[in-house]
Amino acid sequence: MCLFTHFAAGALAGGVTGNVYLGASAGLASHAVLDVIPHYDHPDWRLELGGGILALVLLLLMPFSSWPAIIGGIFGMIPDLENLFQKLGRMGRDKFLFPTHTGLLPHGRALGPRTLVWQVAIFVGCFAVLGLVSPDTARAAGPVLSNAEMGAPRVRLLSSSADQSVVRIDFPVLTQPSDWQSLADDDLKWALPRTVEDEFSDTPRLLPPRLHLSLAVATRQPVITRVIETSWWREPREALAAGDLLKFGDPAVHRSV
């Protein structure tokens, strides 16, 4: 198949998954499926490469474009790099790795150039189906269409007395995502470094950053802390207790405050 056909099939397979990693695998699988079908391969690698790039640009201009679809399309074309390197004299067939190129999976017999009309039909059909079945999934999965950037936390002392201090902490948003609920953790950019929990274990966890601050209190006794009110940009997926949001150590004596 021509590169533009491989790209369209990979984009459809990747876009439907709604996940960039699954999209990459789906794109590779789509290449194998199309290779098994009898087809026509264009002999001019320049036209081949140009068609693949044009297909990528066209997808980027579509309203249903998403990272899973883009990655799926690119990975749908990647196996044919072996054919390109062979035509350029950079690789022999004995170095090929992709199953349909090595003979591990049967490669479809060669057809004439007239069958390009079927490849164009496959291309148009894949783009049409992608636009119909996966726009919501694509928007939810793609960091290009759904991302957020947090600013530096702001701390304000609202009131202070001998008995209590009231502090407000805000985590401002510099860039609003299109949908908070579908926002993936990797699509959120923090102003502070993220916290690594169980760093030296086999399964470390990457958590949101923690804000460390000091507050002057007129006592050396343990301090009682209470979260009065919390408002979220996005409701947490799991229930959180007040103790999960705020940790306060025992007071320490400083030489100056």
C-alpha positions in Angstrom: 0.0 0.0 0.0 1.0 3.6 -0.5 2.1 5.6 2.5 -1.0 7.8 2.5 -3.2 4.7 2.7 -1.1 3.3 5.6 -1.4 6.7 7.3 -5.2 6.9 7.0 -5.7 3.3 8.3 -3.2 3.9 11.2 -4.9 7.2 12.1 -8.3 5.5 12.3 -7.0 2.6 14.4 -5.1 5.0 16.7 -7.9 7.5 17.0 -10.5 4.9 18.0 -8.3 3.7 20.9 -8.2 7.2 22.4 -4.7 6.5 23.8 -1.3 7.4 22.3 0.4 4.2 23.4 -2.4 1.9 22.1 -2.6 4.1 19.1 1.0 3.4 18.2 0.4 -0.4 18.5 -2.8 -0.1 16.5 -1.0 1.8 13.8 1.6 -0.9 13.4 -1.1 -3.6 13.4 -3.0 -1.7 10.6 0.2 -1.7 8.5 0.4 -5.5 8.7 -3.3 -5.9 7.8 -3.0 -3.7 4.7 0.3 -5.4 3.6 -1.5 -8.8 3.6 -4.1 -7.5 1.1 -3.1 -7.5 -2.6 -2.1 -4.0 -3.5 -0.1 -1.6 -5.6 3.2 0.0 -4.3 4.3 3.2 -6.1 7.9 2.8 -7.3 8.9 6.5 -6.7 9.8 7.0 -3.1 9.6 10.8 -3.4 5.9 10.6 -4.4 5.4 8.0 -1.7 6.9 10.2 1.0 5.1 13.3 -0.2 1.8 11.5 -0.1 2.4 10.4 3.5 3.4 13.9 4.6 0.4 15.4 2.8 -1.9 13.0 4.7 -0.4 14.0 8.0 -0.9 17.7 7.2 -4.5 17.0 6.2 -5.2 15.2 9.5 -3.7 18.1 11.5 -6.1 20.5 9.8 -9.1 18.3 10.6 -11.4 19.1 13.7 -11.2 15.5 14.8 -7.4 15.4 14.9 -6.0 14.0 18.1 -2.7 12.7 19.4 -3.8 9.0 19.3 -4.8 9.5 15.6 -1.6 11.3 14.7 0.6 8.8 16.4 -1.4 5.9 15.0 -1.0 7.3 11.5 2.7 7.9 11.9 3.3 4.4 13.2 1.1 3.1 10.4 3.8 4.4 8.0 7.0 3.7 10.0 7.5 0.0 8.8 7.9 1.3 5.3 11.1 3.1 6.3 12.7 -0.3 5.6 11.5 -0.1 2.0 12.7 3.5 1.8 16.2 2.7 3.1 16.4 -0.2 0.7 15.6 2.1 -2.3 18.2 4.5 -1.1 20.8 1.7 -0.8 21.0 2.1 3.0 19.6 -1.3 4.0 19.4 -4.8 2.5 16.3 -7.1 2.7 18.2 -9.3 5.1 18.1 -6.5 7.7 14.3 -6.1 7.5 12.4 -6.6 10.8 8.7 -6.0 10.1 6.8 -9.4 9.7 5.2 -8.7 6.4 8.6 -7.5 5.0 10.6 -10.5 6.2 8.0 -13.2 5.1 6.9 -14.1 8.6 3.5 -12.9 7.5 2.4 -13.3 3.9 2.7 -10.2 1.8 -0.1 -9.5 -0.7 0.6 -9.9 -4.4 1.4 -6.9 -6.5 -1.4 -5.2 -8.4 -1.4 -2.6 -11.2 -1.5 1.2 -10.7 -5.2 1.3 -11.6 -6.0 -0.1 -8.2 -4.8 3.2 -6.7 -8.5 4.2 -6.9 -9.2 1.6 -4.1 -6.5 3.1 -2.0 -7.9 6.5 -2.4 -11.3 5.1 -1.4 -9.7 3.5 1.7 -8.1 6.8 2.6 -11.3 8.8 2.3 -13.3 6.1 4.1 -10.8 6.0 7.1 -10.9 9.8 7.5 -14.7 9.8 7.3 -15.1 7.0 9.9 -12.6 8.7 12.2 -14.6 11.9 12.1 -17.8 10.1 12.8 -16.8 7.7 15.6 -14.0 9.3 17.5 -14.3 13.1 17.9 -15.1 13.0 21.6 -12.5 10.3 22.3 -9.9 12.2 20.4 -10.6 15.5 22.2 -10.4 13.8 25.6 -7.1 12.0 24.8 -5.1 14.7 23.0 -2.9 17.0 25.0 -3.0 19.5 22.1 -6.7 19.9 22.5 -6.9 19.5 26.3 -4.1 20.8 28.5 -3.6 23.0 31.5 -0.8 25.0 33.0 -0.8 25.9 36.7 0.8 29.0 38.1 2.9 29.4 41.3 0.8 29.0 44.4 -0.3 32.2 46.2 -0.4 32.2 50.0 -2.4 34.9 52.0 -2.7 35.4 55.7 -6.4 36.3 56.1 -6.4 36.9 59.9 -4.1 36.3 62.9 -4.6 36.4 66.6 -3.1 34.8 69.7 -5.4 31.8 69.3 -5.6 31.2 65.6 -4.3 32.1 62.1 -6.4 31.7 59.0 -4.4 31.1 55.8 -5.7 30.9 52.2 -3.7 29.1 49.5 -4.6 29.4 45.9 -3.3 27.4 43.0 -4.0 29.6 40.0 -4.5 28.4 36.4 -2.5 30.0 33.6 -4.0 27.9 30.8 -7.5 26.5 31.1 -8.1 23.0 29.6 -11.1 22.5 27.3 -12.4 19.8 29.8 -11.1 19.3 33.3 -12.6 15.9 33.8 -10.9 14.4 30.7 -7.6 16.0 31.5 -4.8 13.4 31.8 -2.1 13.8 34.5 0.6 14.1 31.9 -1.3 17.0 30.2 -1.0 19.1 33.4 2.0 21.4 33.7 2.9 22.5 37.3 4.9 25.6 38.3 6.5 23.6 41.1 8.4 20.3 40.7 6.2 17.3 41.2 6.5 15.1 44.3 8.0 11.6 44.0 6.5 9.1 46.5 8.3 5.9 47.4 11.2 7.1 45.2 13.4 4.1 46.1 10.8 1.4 45.8 10.0 -0.7 42.8 6.8 1.3 42.1 7.5 5.0 42.7 4.5 7.3 42.3 4.6 10.8 40.7 2.2 13.0 42.6 1.3 16.7 42.3 3.7 19.1 43.9 3.7 19.9 47.6 3.8 23.5 48.9 6.2 23.9 51.9 5.8 27.1 54.0 6.5 28.3 57.5 3.9 30.0 59.8 4.8 31.8 63.0 2.7 30.7 66.0 2.7 31.9 69.6 3.1 28.5 71.2 5.4 25.6 71.5 2.5 23.2 72.0 1.3 20.9 69.1 -0.8 23.0 66.7 -4.3 22.0 65.8 -5.0 22.4 62.1 -8.3 22.4 60.3 -9.3 22.7 56.6 -12.2 25.1 56.6 -13.1 25.1 52.9 -11.8 23.5 49.7 -12.7 24.3 46.1 -11.4 22.2 43.3 -10.6 23.0 39.7 -11.4 19.3 39.1 -13.0 17.1 41.7 -10.6 14.3 42.9 -11.3 10.8 41.5 -11.0 9.4 45.0 -12.3 10.7 48.3 -9.7 12.7 50.2 -9.7 13.4 53.9 -8.6 16.8 55.3 -5.4 15.1 56.6 -4.5 14.2 53.1 -4.4 17.9 52.1 -2.5 19.4 55.0 0.3 18.2 57.1 1.7 20.3 60.0 4.8 19.5 62.0 5.5 20.4 65.6 6.5 24.0 66.3 10.2 24.7 66.4 12.0 27.6 68.1 13.7 29.9 65.6 16.3 32.6 66.5 14.3 35.2 64.6 10.9 35.3 62.8 
